[in-house]
Amino acid sequence: MDARERLRELSDLATPWAVWIATTLRLADHIHDGATTVDELAVAAGADADALRRLLTLLVTRGVFAESDGKYANTEVSALLVGGGWQSWFDLDGAPGIWAESWSRLLQAVRTGSPGRDEGWHYAELARTGSSEHFAALMAAQVRANAERLAEVFDWSGVGSVADIGGGTGTLVRTLLAAHPQLRGTLFDQPQVVASVEPEDRLEIVAGDFLVDPLPPADVHVLSQILHGWADDGAHLILRRCAEVADRILLIEGVLPEQPSANEASFDLFMLTLGGGKQRTLADFGRLASACGLTLVDQKPLAGDTSVIELER
């Protein structure tokens, strides 16, 4: 591939949008269920037949679908989009639709250092569009895997209480309580998030905003996938507030290597466009901790590419 062709490939916007739209329309599911012609797929997906044909033409050239004698079939690529799993991460009618729109703010973010909206915008938009439940469902599997590993790799033997700050519907803290019977837990999140969560034995539910409302005291505070949504000023504020009422803070975050991969660099830019957040190296986390009077004492791998970073005051 010569340089001009490589540039065209790198700058192509049509293919990713076509993949996201095909996923939102559940085309892989419909083909799997037996709709194989354009007309059948248009009816099943609620789409315009001619426009759908043109979308499929592009995706066939990209190997997402296959076509023979006017009938479409899934490939090993589109087979990943059948049912749940990957499909949920490309659904423009849910939380990913908000994420996709955020890329339009990349130019402003690179020019100014900010996408022009604050970190809390994402959660307000999820609530406004009714996508909060979809977002929670996407996060649940990842949170559960991290929680199971956290229950194993961190020494909980001398810990009596744990607070999950910004903990959603409580998947993480419940996992910790189930694994360690001596623990008492607190789930802290915004009122609309915890409104449907019932208190349980050893689990207290506290509604509030972690930027302004009193945080629950505990031996350990857990911040799972929180700080990457915030620029340094906001991250400093959150850590300082936690350090006022907890001796130890556990951060569950992806740690950006000094030489990131393309996917890692892409996700870092995504956090910038979403609300001014950022992925951080371990040295970055150390500097954050130091600025808040905390010490970074350990890092251990969890599920996937996430780690638990232990801070002490």
Secondary structure, DSSP 8 states (H G I E B T S, - for coil): --HHHHHHHHH--HHHHHHHHHHHTTHHHHHHTT--SHHHHHHHHT--HHHHHHHHHHHHHTTSEEEETTEEEE-TTGGGGSSSGGGGGG-TTSHHHHHHHHGGGHHHHHHHSS-SS-TTHHHHHHHHHT-HHHHHHHHHHHHHHHHHHHHHHS--TT--EEEEET-TTSHHHHHHHHH-TT-EEEEEE-HHHHTT---BTTEEEEE--TTTS-----SEEEEES-GGGS-HHHHHHHHHHHHTT-SEEEEEEEB--SS--HHHHHHHHHHHHHHS---B-HHHHHHHHHHTT-EEEEEEE-STTEEEEEEE-
